[in-house]
Amino acid sequence: MYHIKRFHENGEVLRQNAVTQKDGTELEYLTFPLLEHTGIIKHMVSTRLGGRSMGEFSTMNLSFTRGDNPDAVRENYGRIADILECKVNDMVASHQTHTTNIRKVTAQDKGTGILRQSFQDVDGLITNEPGIVLVTYFADCVPLFFVDVEHFAVGLAHSGWRGTVAGMGAYMVRAMEQAYGSRPESLYAAIGPSICRDCYEVSEDVAQRFMDLFGEDVVFPGKRAGKYQLDLWNSNKKILLQAGILQEHITVTDICTCHNSEYLFSHRANGERRGNFGAFLMLAPGGGER
C-alpha cells in the first residue's frame, strides 16, 4: 500500500483499504471507522490509485470536465461501484461552484452528474433513500460527511475556503433537520482529506475573514510577507460544533492532499492539469429500515 504522510499517529482516523482488481492492479481507498461504526452506511474517499486514466489524470480521475478520456472516467466509476456494491446509475453528483446550495436527492435523480447532466451550482447533497450514492469531487477542498443514525439520512458536501467561511457545514445540518427531522446530537460527521494549514497559504483579506468568524487559532503566520496559513480542518470542526454536533461524533482527517499529491489529487501541488478524487456516501440498503 502507498505510504501516506499522516499528521497523527495516535489512533486510526482514516483507514486505508485496497482491492485487487481483475487486471491485477490495486484500487486503494479510504474510509472513516467512526462512520463505519454507525452500521447504516457505505462510504469511501477514492485515491489516485486503481483507475484507467493516463498521464496527469492517472489513474483514478473522476472528473469529466478536465480533459480526460470520458471512457476512462466511466470505467473508473464502474470500479468504484464494484467496491460499493452498487451500479453507476445509483450515483448522483453535481456541478460544484463553492456555494452553500444543497439538493435533496431522490431515486428519480439517480445517474445525474455521472450519466447525464449535473445539477448546477450545488455543493451539498442529502438523501434518506437507501441505495442512492452521493458523490462530490475534490482536489484540496474539504469533504464533509454527515450520517443521521436516528432518522436514517446522509449528507455529503464540498467546502473550500468560500464554503467554509459561509458556514457550509451548518447549512448541511439545517438542511437535514428541515428535510428529515435530523437532530444535531444524532448526527455523525467527518471532515475528509484536504489541504492542511502548512500547505494552504492565503491572502490577508481571507485570513482576516476567518479570524473574525472563528478566532485566531485557525490562522497562522505565513511563510512569505503578507501571507497567512489557513486551517480549514479546525475551521470546519468549529462550524460543526457550533451547529450542535457532539465532539465525540466528529472525526477530522489526518491526511493532507498537498503533502500526498501522488496519492490524492491536489490543485496546489498539481496545478490545473490534474484530475479530481471523489467522496462517496450511501445509506446502505436495509440501513433505513425502522
Beta strands, then each sheet from edge to edge (+ up, - down):
strand 1: 15-20
strand 2: 26-31
strand 3: 41-46
strand 4: 91-92
strand 5: 94-95
strand 6: 102-104
strand 7: 119-120
strand 8: 124-127
strand 9: 133-138
strand 10: 142-148
strand 11: 153-159
strand 12: 187-191
strand 13: 201-203
strand 14: 219-221
strand 15: 227-230
strand 16: 250-252
strand 17: 277-283
sheet 1: 1+ 2- 3+ 17- 9+ 4+
sheet 2: 5+ 7+
sheet 3: 6+ 8+ 11- 10+ 12- 16-
sheet 4: 13+ 15- 14+
end
